[in-house]
């Protein structure tokens, strides 16, 4: 039984579909992109540059950023993530161009927090593969859930096939991620991504042109009206009740995927 499960997990990883055979470590195009990004990056209390990460093996970053919030500190990253500058820029573009418009359209409220379960981590893909994960270079982030300004929270695991509004929102932001990141993997891509969306900026070819997006974005997501904003708090300051949502799976029980 154990062998069968292991074989199924490996079959779902599709590692061979990556168009490169070796992942370039620190230096090279990674260093060039980091330097170019940092030349224009404005730091803040929520995006702080920390000391370079140099591991005994190939992992690390020249200019790691400790990110506790994005979009001018309006969207909290919980827990705070250590990632690179290029990924930080692309996440802010995704939030502004995809996440917030989708949230306003589907819920009538903005996203104020994203729940992440894996940022920088010096490891191989799936923790056992030959090639390094993009997480090993601060070039990937795994997002497991969202919180809205109206207090509503939901997870990828619970919302992907759950409430119609959540399904519609998640499909829209997933499609937006596929447009911006070179690798985007979500529930249905393989067994290891049942509870999160993985996004990275791997260089899948010398010119960076190919993209991997799984599962492919599909139409037919139920059309839903935006949820009205909650009634303002009562005079005594009481907060309106919020419907219970699926619990976010904590980082120590989540399994990073083929990324």
C-alpha positions as YAML, in Angstrom:
chain: A
units: angstrom
residues:
- id: 1
  name: UNK
  ca: [0.00, 0.00, 0.00]
- id: 2
  name: UNK
  ca: [2.81, 2.43, 0.92]
- id: 3
  name: UNK
  ca: [4.61, 1.70, -2.35]
- id: 4
  name: UNK
  ca: [1.41, 2.23, -4.30]
- id: 5
  name: UNK
  ca: [0.77, 5.59, -2.68]
- id: 6
  name: UNK
  ca: [4.35, 6.66, -3.31]
- id: 7
  name: UNK
  ca: [4.12, 5.67, -6.96]
- id: 8
  name: UNK
  ca: [0.88, 7.64, -7.34]
- id: 9
  name: UNK
  ca: [2.46, 10.75, -5.80]
- id: 10
  name: UNK
  ca: [5.46, 10.50, -8.09]
- id: 11
  name: UNK
  ca: [3.25, 10.02, -11.12]
- id: 12
  name: UNK
  ca: [1.42, 13.22, -10.25]
- id: 13
  name: UNK
  ca: [4.56, 15.33, -10.01]
- id: 14
  name: UNK
  ca: [5.18, 15.56, -13.77]
- id: 15
  name: UNK
  ca: [8.76, 16.60, -13.05]
- id: 16
  name: UNK
  ca: [9.79, 15.60, -16.57]
- id: 17
  name: UNK
  ca: [7.55, 18.28, -18.05]
- id: 18
  name: UNK
  ca: [9.96, 21.00, -17.00]
- id: 19
  name: UNK
  ca: [11.83, 22.01, -20.14]
- id: 20
  name: UNK
  ca: [15.20, 22.32, -18.43]
- id: 21
  name: UNK
  ca: [17.17, 19.42, -16.99]
- id: 22
  name: UNK
  ca: [19.21, 21.31, -14.45]
- id: 23
  name: UNK
  ca: [18.25, 24.29, -12.31]
- id: 24
  name: UNK
  ca: [20.87, 27.01, -12.33]
- id: 25
  name: UNK
  ca: [21.86, 28.00, -8.82]
- id: 26
  name: UNK
  ca: [22.77, 31.40, -7.45]
- id: 27
  name: UNK
  ca: [24.42, 33.78, -9.88]
- id: 28
  name: UNK
  ca: [23.78, 34.00, -13.62]
- id: 29
  name: UNK
  ca: [20.31, 35.14, -14.67]
- id: 30
  name: UNK
  ca: [19.07, 35.01, -11.08]
- id: 31
  name: UNK
  ca: [21.67, 37.51, -9.88]
- id: 32
  name: UNK
  ca: [21.04, 39.77, -12.88]
- id: 33
  name: UNK
  ca: [17.30, 39.86, -12.23]
- id: 34
  name: UNK
  ca: [17.82, 40.48, -8.51]
- id: 35
  name: UNK
  ca: [20.21, 43.38, -9.14]
- id: 36
  name: UNK
  ca: [17.98, 44.97, -11.76]
- id: 37
  name: UNK
  ca: [14.94, 44.70, -9.50]
- id: 38
  name: UNK
  ca: [16.68, 46.08, -6.43]
- id: 39
  name: UNK
  ca: [17.85, 49.11, -8.43]
- id: 40
  name: UNK
  ca: [14.25, 50.32, -8.54]
- id: 41
  name: UNK
  ca: [12.72, 48.63, -5.48]
- id: 42
  name: UNK
  ca: [11.52, 50.94, -2.72]
- id: 43
  name: UNK
  ca: [11.86, 49.38, 0.72]
- id: 44
  name: UNK
  ca: [9.54, 50.03, 3.66]
- id: 45
  name: UNK
  ca: [8.67, 48.79, 7.12]
- id: 46
  name: UNK
  ca: [6.80, 45.89, 5.50]
- id: 47
  name: UNK
  ca: [9.43, 45.05, 2.83]
- id: 48
  name: UNK
  ca: [12.85, 44.91, 4.48]
- id: 49
  name: UNK
  ca: [16.14, 43.84, 2.93]
- id: 50
  name: UNK
  ca: [18.03, 41.32, 5.08]
- id: 51
  name: UNK
  ca: [21.50, 39.80, 4.86]
- id: 52
  name: UNK
  ca: [22.35, 37.68, 1.84]
- id: 53
  name: UNK
  ca: [21.52, 34.00, 2.25]
- id: 54
  name: UNK
  ca: [24.48, 31.76, 1.40]
- id: 55
  name: UNK
  ca: [24.01, 28.04, 1.99]
- id: 56
  name: UNK
  ca: [26.72, 25.38, 1.81]
- id: 57
  name: UNK
  ca: [24.99, 24.07, -1.31]
- id: 58
  name: UNK
  ca: [23.49, 26.08, -4.17]
- id: 59
  name: UNK
  ca: [20.55, 27.64, -2.33]
- id: 60
  name: UNK
  ca: [20.32, 31.28, -1.37]
- id: 61
  name: UNK
  ca: [19.69, 34.86, -2.46]
- id: 62
  name: UNK
  ca: [21.91, 37.89, -2.89]
- id: 63
  name: UNK
  ca: [19.22, 40.38, -1.84]
- id: 64
  name: UNK
  ca: [16.56, 38.59, 0.23]
- id: 65
  name: UNK
  ca: [13.53, 40.58, 1.27]
- id: 66
  name: UNK
  ca: [11.50, 39.93, 4.39]
- id: 67
  name: UNK
  ca: [7.95, 40.70, 3.32]
- id: 68
  name: UNK
  ca: [5.22, 41.17, 5.93]
- id: 69
  name: UNK
  ca: [2.82, 43.09, 3.66]
- id: 70
  name: UNK
  ca: [2.41, 44.04, 0.01]
- id: 71
  name: UNK
  ca: [0.60, 46.73, -1.98]
- id: 72
  name: UNK
  ca: [1.82, 49.68, 0.11]
- id: 73
  name: UNK
  ca: [1.33, 47.63, 3.29]
- id: 74
  name: UNK
  ca: [-2.41, 47.13, 2.61]
- id: 75
  name: UNK
  ca: [-2.22, 43.35, 2.12]
- id: 76
  name: UNK
  ca: [-0.65, 41.42, 4.99]
- id: 77
  name: UNK
  ca: [1.48, 38.36, 4.17]
- id: 78
  name: UNK
  ca: [1.00, 35.83, 6.97]
- id: 79
  name: UNK
  ca: [3.37, 34.55, 8.12]
- id: 80
  name: UNK
  ca: [5.92, 36.99, 6.73]
- id: 81
  name: UNK
  ca: [7.82, 35.60, 3.76]
- id: 82
  name: UNK
  ca: [11.48, 35.68, 2.79]
- id: 83
  name: UNK
  ca: [11.48, 36.01, -1.00]
- id: 84
  name: UNK
  ca: [13.40, 37.73, -3.77]
- id: 85
  name: UNK
  ca: [12.78, 41.13, -5.31]
- id: 86
  name: UNK
  ca: [11.53, 39.91, -8.73]
- id: 87
  name: UNK
  ca: [8.91, 37.71, -7.09]
- id: 88
  name: UNK
  ca: [7.87, 40.53, -4.76]
- id: 89
  name: UNK
  ca: [7.31, 42.84, -7.74]
- id: 90
  name: UNK
  ca: [5.28, 40.21, -9.60]
- id: 91
  name: UNK
  ca: [3.14, 39.46, -6.55]
- id: 92
  name: UNK
  ca: [2.26, 43.14, -6.23]
- id: 93
  name: UNK
  ca: [1.32, 43.25, -9.90]
- id: 94
  name: UNK
  ca: [-0.86, 40.14, -9.44]
- id: 95
  name: UNK
  ca: [-2.61, 41.58, -6.38]
- id: 96
  name: UNK
  ca: [-3.33, 44.90, -8.07]
- id: 97
  name: UNK
  ca: [-4.31, 43.52, -11.46]
- id: 98
  name: UNK
  ca: [-6.08, 40.29, -10.55]
- id: 99
  name: UNK
  ca: [-6.67, 39.64, -6.84]
- id: 100
  name: UNK
  ca: [-8.28, 42.93, -5.82]
- id: 101
  name: UNK
  ca: [-10.52, 43.28, -8.90]
- id: 102
  name: UNK
  ca: [-11.71, 39.69, -8.42]
- id: 103
  name: UNK
  ca: [-12.36, 40.22, -4.71]
- id: 104
  name: UNK
  ca: [-14.31, 43.42, -5.34]
- id: 105
  name: UNK
  ca: [-16.33, 41.75, -8.09]
- id: 106
  name: UNK
  ca: [-17.13, 38.52, -6.25]
- id: 107
  name: UNK
  ca: [-17.36, 39.70, -2.63]
- id: 108
  name: UNK
  ca: [-17.73, 43.47, -2.69]
- id: 109
  name: UNK
  ca: [-14.68, 43.64, -0.45]
- id: 110
  name: UNK
  ca: [-10.90, 43.81, -0.83]
- id: 111
  name: UNK
  ca: [-8.31, 41.23, 0.19]
- id: 112
  name: UNK
  ca: [-6.39, 42.37, 3.25]
- id: 113
  name: UNK
  ca: [-4.33, 39.25, 3.95]
- id: 114
  name: UNK
  ca: [-2.88, 36.31, 2.07]
- id: 115
  name: UNK
  ca: [-1.93, 33.13, 3.89]
- id: 116
  name: UNK
  ca: [1.33, 31.61, 2.68]
- id: 117
  name: UNK
  ca: [2.73, 28.21, 3.61]
- id: 118
  name: UNK
  ca: [6.12, 28.16, 1.87]
- id: 119
  name: UNK
  ca: [8.51, 30.92, 0.83]
- id: 120
  name: UNK
  ca: [12.33, 30.56, 0.89]
- id: 121
  name: UNK
  ca: [13.34, 26.98, 1.71]
- id: 122
  name: UNK
  ca: [16.60, 25.30, 0.76]
- id: 123
  name: UNK
  ca: [15.21, 22.07, -0.65]
- id: 124
  name: UNK
  ca: [14.79, 19.96, -3.76]
- id: 125
  name: UNK
  ca: [11.48, 19.65, -5.58]
- id: 126
  name: UNK
  ca: [9.11, 17.53, -3.52]
- id: 127
  name: UNK
  ca: [11.97, 17.30, -0.98]
- id: 128
  name: UNK
  ca: [13.34, 14.26, -2.79]
- id: 129
  name: UNK
  ca: [13.93, 15.28, -6.42]
- id: 130
  name: UNK
  ca: [17.23, 15.79, -8.21]
- id: 131
  name: UNK
  ca: [16.67, 19.45, -9.06]
- id: 132
  name: UNK
  ca: [16.32, 22.35, -6.67]
- id: 133
  name: UNK
  ca: [12.96, 23.93, -6.09]
- id: 134
  name: UNK
  ca: [12.48, 27.59, -6.96]
- id: 135
  name: UNK
  ca: [11.77, 27.99, -3.24]
- id: 136
  name: UNK
  ca: [15.50, 27.39, -2.75]
- id: 137
  name: UNK
  ca: [16.18, 30.76, -4.38]
- id: 138
  name: UNK
  ca: [13.32, 32.81, -2.92]
- id: 139
  name: UNK
  ca: [11.70, 32.65, -6.34]
- id: 140
  name: UNK
  ca: [8.43, 30.93, -5.34]
- id: 141
  name: UNK
  ca: [5.52, 31.36, -2.96]
- id: 142
  name: UNK
  ca: [2.75, 28.93, -1.97]
- id: 143
  name: UNK
  ca: [-0.54, 30.61, -1.08]
- id: 144
  name: UNK
  ca: [-3.12, 28.67, 0.93]
- id: 145
  name: UNK
  ca: [-5.85, 31.21, 1.68]
- id: 146
  name: UNK
  ca: [-7.19, 34.75, 1.78]
- id: 147
  name: UNK
  ca: [-8.82, 37.14, 4.24]
- id: 148
  name: UNK
  ca: [-11.14, 39.95, 3.16]
- id: 149
  name: UNK
  ca: [-11.71, 43.38, 4.65]
- id: 150
  name: UNK
  ca: [-15.23, 42.32, 5.65]
- id: 151
  name: UNK
  ca: [-13.74, 39.59, 7.90]
- id: 152
  name: UNK
  ca: [-14.41, 36.63, 5.62]
- id: 153
  name: UNK
  ca: [-11.62, 34.03, 5.41]
- id: 154
  name: UNK
  ca: [-11.33, 30.97, 3.20]
- id: 155
  name: UNK
  ca: [-8.72, 28.44, 2.17]
- id: 156
  name: UNK
  ca: [-7.70, 27.07, -1.20]
- id: 157
  name: UNK
  ca: [-8.45, 23.56, 0.06]
- id: 158
  name: UNK
  ca: [-11.98, 24.49, 1.12]
- id: 159
  name: UNK
  ca: [-12.83, 27.03, -1.57]
- id: 160
  name: UNK
  ca: [-11.56, 25.43, -4.77]
- id: 161
  name: UNK
  ca: [-14.64, 23.20, -4.99]
- id: 162
  name: UNK
  ca: [-16.69, 24.88, -2.29]
- id: 163
  name: UNK
  ca: [-18.82, 28.01, -2.17]
- id: 164
  name: UNK
  ca: [-19.65, 29.36, -5.66]
- id: 165
  name: UNK
  ca: [-18.24, 32.81, -4.91]
- id: 166
  name: UNK
  ca: [-15.01, 31.36, -3.60]
- id: 167
  name: UNK
  ca: [-14.71, 29.06, -6.61]
- id: 168
  name: UNK
  ca: [-15.20, 31.97, -8.99]
- id: 169
  name: UNK
  ca: [-12.70, 34.16, -7.13]
- id: 170
  name: UNK
  ca: [-10.03, 31.44, -6.96]
- id: 171
  name: UNK
  ca: [-10.39, 30.53, -10.64]
- id: 172
  name: UNK
  ca: [-10.03, 34.19, -11.59]
- id: 173
  name: UNK
  ca: [-6.93, 34.84, -9.48]
- id: 174
  name: UNK
  ca: [-5.42, 31.53, -10.63]
- id: 175
  name: UNK
  ca: [-5.88, 32.58, -14.28]
- id: 176
  name: UNK
  ca: [-4.32, 35.94, -13.41]
- id: 177
  name: UNK
  ca: [-1.34, 34.17, -11.88]
- id: 178
  name: UNK
  ca: [-0.91, 32.04, -15.00]
- id: 179
  name: UNK
  ca: [-0.61, 35.24, -17.03]
- id: 180
  name: UNK
  ca: [2.13, 36.66, -14.80]
- id: 181
  name: UNK
  ca: [4.22, 33.79, -13.41]
- id: 182
  name: UNK
  ca: [6.18, 31.23, -15.39]
- id: 183
  name: UNK
  ca: [4.94, 28.37, -13.20]
- id: 184
  name: UNK
  ca: [1.49, 28.26, -11.60]
- id: 185
  name: UNK
  ca: [0.23, 25.06, -10.00]
- id: 186
  name: UNK
  ca: [-3.04, 24.59, -8.13]
- id: 187
  name: UNK
  ca: [-5.46, 21.90, -6.94]
- id: 188
  name: UNK
  ca: [-5.84, 19.33, -9.69]
- id: 189
  name: UNK
  ca: [-2.32, 19.79, -11.05]
- id: 190
  name: UNK
  ca: [-1.11, 16.87, -8.95]
- id: 191
  name: UNK
  ca: [-1.77, 15.27, -5.57]
- id: 192
  name: UNK
  ca: [0.64, 17.58, -3.74]
- id: 193
  name: UNK
  ca: [-1.13, 20.83, -4.60]
- id: 194
  name: UNK
  ca: [-4.52, 20.06, -3.10]
- id: 195
  name: UNK
  ca: [-4.30, 22.93, -0.61]
- id: 196
  name: UNK
  ca: [-2.35, 25.75, -2.23]
- id: 197
  name: UNK
  ca: [-1.45, 27.69, -5.35]
- id: 198
  name: UNK
  ca: [2.26, 27.62, -6.16]
- id: 199
  name: UNK
  ca: [3.65, 30.53, -8.16]
- id: 200
  name: UNK
  ca: [7.23, 30.99, -9.28]
- id: 201
  name: UNK
  ca: [9.42, 32.75, -11.83]
- id: 202
  name: UNK
  ca: [11.51, 29.79, -13.00]
- id: 203
  name: UNK
  ca: [13.33, 30.32, -16.28]
- id: 204
  name: UNK
  ca: [11.85, 27.50, -18.34]
- id: 205
  name: UNK
  ca: [13.85, 28.43, -21.43]
- id: 206
  name: UNK
  ca: [16.72, 30.85, -22.13]
- id: 207
  name: UNK
  ca: [14.29, 33.56, -23.24]
- id: 208
  name: UNK
  ca: [11.88, 32.84, -20.36]
- id: 209
  name: UNK
  ca: [8.97, 32.44, -22.79]
- id: 210
  name: UNK
  ca: [7.29, 29.10, -21.94]
- id: 211
  name: UNK
  ca: [4.93, 28.90, -19.01]
- id: 212
  name: UNK
  ca: [3.55, 26.02, -17.00]
- id: 213
  name: UNK
  ca: [-0.04, 26.48, -15.81]
- id: 214
  name: UNK
  ca: [-1.85, 23.52, -14.25]
- id: 215
  name: UNK
  ca: [-4.69, 22.86, -14.27]
- id: 216
  name: UNK
  ca: [-5.36, 25.01, -17.36]
- id: 217
  name: UNK
  ca: [-7.81, 27.83, -16.57]
- id: 218
  name: UNK
  ca: [-11.31, 26.81, -17.63]
- id: 219
  name: UNK
  ca: [-14.48, 28.73, -18.32]
- id: 220
  name: UNK
  ca: [-17.83, 27.90, -16.89]
- id: 221
  name: UNK
  ca: [-17.21, 29.15, -13.37]
- id: 222
  name: UNK
  ca: [-20.61, 30.01, -11.86]
- id: 223
  name: UNK
  ca: [-21.45, 33.70, -12.17]
- id: 224
  name: UNK
  ca: [-22.16, 35.15, -8.77]
- id: 225
  name: UNK
  ca: [-23.21, 38.54, -7.47]
- id: 226
  name: UNK
  ca: [-20.94, 40.39, -5.09]
- id: 227
  name: UNK
  ca: [-21.66, 39.92, -1.41]
- id: 228
  name: UNK
  ca: [-22.81, 43.21, 0.13]
- id: 229
  name: UNK
  ca: [-20.41, 44.76, 2.60]
- id: 230
  name: UNK
  ca: [-21.28, 43.81, 6.21]
- id: 231
  name: UNK
  ca: [-23.50, 46.09, 8.26]
- id: 232
  name: UNK
  ca: [-21.38, 48.62, 10.18]
- id: 233
  name: UNK
  ca: [-20.58, 47.70, 13.76]
- id: 234
  name: UNK
  ca: [-23.19, 48.53, 16.35]
- id: 235
  name: UNK
  ca: [-22.85, 51.62, 18.51]
- id: 236
  name: UNK
  ca: [-21.31, 49.54, 21.29]
- id: 237
  name: UNK
  ca: [-18.47, 48.57, 18.93]
- id: 238
  name: UNK
  ca: [-19.57, 44.96, 18.54]
- id: 239
  name: UNK
  ca: [-18.27, 43.31, 15.36]
- id: 240
  name: UNK
  ca: [-20.91, 41.78, 13.08]
- id: 241
  name: UNK
  ca: [-20.78, 37.96, 13.11]
- id: 242
  name: UNK
  ca: [-18.80, 36.33, 10.31]
- id: 243
  name: UNK
  ca: [-19.79, 32.99, 8.82]
- id: 244
  name: UNK
  ca: [-17.32, 30.27, 9.76]
- id: 245
  name: UNK
  ca: [-15.09, 29.19, 6.88]
- id: 246
  name: UNK
  ca: [-12.80, 26.19, 6.36]
- id: 247
  name: UNK
  ca: [-9.72, 26.43, 8.54]
- id: 248
  name: UNK
  ca: [-6.44, 27.30, 6.87]
- id: 249
  name: UNK
  ca: [-4.10, 24.30, 6.98]
- id: 250
  name: UNK
  ca: [-1.05, 25.31, 9.05]
- id: 251
  name: UNK
  ca: [2.36, 25.39, 7.45]
- id: 252
  name: UNK
  ca: [3.74, 22.46, 9.42]
- id: 253
  name: UNK
  ca: [1.14, 20.08, 7.97]
- id: 254
  name: UNK
  ca: [1.13, 21.34, 4.37]
- id: 255
  name: UNK
  ca: [3.09, 19.48, 1.74]
- id: 256
  name: UNK
  ca: [4.88, 21.60, -0.88]
- id: 257
  name: UNK
  ca: [4.32, 20.28, -4.37]
- id: 258
  name: UNK
  ca: [6.35, 19.60, -7.50]
- id: 259
  name: UNK
  ca: [7.83, 23.03, -7.38]
...
